[in-house]
Structures are given as C-alpha cells and as structure tokens.
C-alpha cells in the first residue's frame, strides 16, 4: 500500500540530542526511495479507502 511521506516532517516529542550523521544509512535509503519514479506506484493507487 502506497503512502505519501515527508522526510522533513516533525514528530513530537523530538529528542534534540539525537541527530543523524551525514553518512547515516537513513540518507541513502531516502535517496533510493526518492529515485523511484512516481509512475511505478500508479498500480497501487486507489480512489477509495487505504
């Protein structure tokens, strides 16, 4: 099931002491996911419900 997400969304409570390093794998995963064309998700889109 396809869900929109935003890498920059704020989730509270936020622990300001924990920050990702520039070489963290989360950034690589994010870049990989963002490199997938939107058209590849069209077969998962529905007009009703989740």
ABEGO torsion letter per residue (X at the ends): XBBBBBAABBBOBBBAABBBBAABAAAAAAAAAAABBAAAAAAABBABEX
